[in-house]
Amino acid sequence: MSTSDESSLAAPTELTAQVTEGRFRRVLGVPSLVLFGLVYMVPLTAFTTYGIVTQLTGGRVAATYVITLVAMVFTARSYARMSVAYPYSGSAYVYTQQSFGGAIGFLAGWALLLDYLFLPMINYLIIGLYMGSSFPGVPSWIWIIVAIAVVTVLNVIGIVSVARANFVIIAVQTVFIVAFVALSLGAAAGHGANLLAPFSGDGTVGSFFPLFQGAAILCLSFLGFDSVSTLSEEAKDSRRTVPRAIMIVTVVAGLLFILLTYVAQIAYPSNRFTSADTASIEVVASLGQQWLSVLFIAGFIAGSIGSALTSQASVARILFAMGRDGVLPRAVFGNLSKRFGTPVVPLLIVSAVSLSALFADLLTVSNMISFGALIAFSCVNLSTIKHYFVDRGERGGWHAVNNLVLPGIGFALTVWLWTNLTGMTFVVGLSWLAIGFVLLLIVTRFFRRPTPTLDLKE
């Protein structure tokens, strides 16, 4: 890394007043990074697949979230440590590339693209479903297109506009969460609910195995900590702020998911819904408060817009990182707008892909997001072992636990969750990886040329 780069990391505030071509503004502190991650994860995202996972696990969504959170804490820790080693945009792509080489790094980044490309789509799909349910006279596709347009404009303007919008979105959801928890506990006390039911189940599904399948689906809820790492080049003192934000986001969001699904189950102890995709509407309506249902729709839609904002911002930065390296066409992906300091072309490409929400279905998209995420999570855990334990030789005493055992547990848990996805998910996911491998062959001319990588000395 050059002297100029080192000074910019030491005094990031110097970059807030200007945009240097090819560089981001360093404007985000820990609070903004945490808000970004929480908005990305959407505290109300627990309701996105609530009906699907409730039916799959026999009413044990809260127990499933406990399993998922335990698995994700280990992986979040690996992301935090790698963000210190390589404080650059690109996330798992950069970490794996620098640890295992360009070819493996590219495939990890390609897998990560799968979930990042699908995550904005799932948010637009949810917006269409819920707004269509609330306003049946307006076709769902209109809501989807309007949402895509609004999100794209905000992201083009810049990350500061996204950060400001995040405060409003979190505020709306916080009001709903407080009201929902209070009313749910009251309803549960009124009908003498079984307080252990969210963990013991409703008796319709007896085995423990469906909890693993549910946890594999719920991994998509935890992509927020990964998104925080993509903002390393826009964070103040990134080697300190980004790791802290990653761990805070993971734990806080996980506890919120467990709380919300727990109170939902004791308030509405049933796995029968008119539609599993919009089961949360029935859960909220069961509390008998019309204003709460309106607030829920408002909060859920706001959360979906916020998640679309942050997920589109993240995937555009990964595309930018890959374009800057020359893995993708640099002229298309590797430049920032001189006016806004944002990767405009990647943002527009993500918006075009998101139009697939017009005909996608919720379960398939959820599984695809988890497929790509779990591959990326596995690669980051292995990268932590390679970088700290193997390359740097930090192996004695606590270092062996810190650099081998803990990331090794994270790797084992993510692989375990990965194997619980559906067969169709593997078909689509492996096909996506095959396309990435073909692209890699083209870029390297059948490996006769080295894979382009991020030059950290520029």
Salt bridges, closest charged atoms under 4 A:
ASP5 OD1 - ARG23 NH2 2.83
GLU233 OE2 - ARG324 NH2 3.01
GLU234 OE1 - ARG317 NE 2.69
ASP237 OD2 - ARG240 NE 2.92
ASP391 OD1 - LYS386 NZ 2.99
GLU394 OE2 - ARG392 NH2 3.02
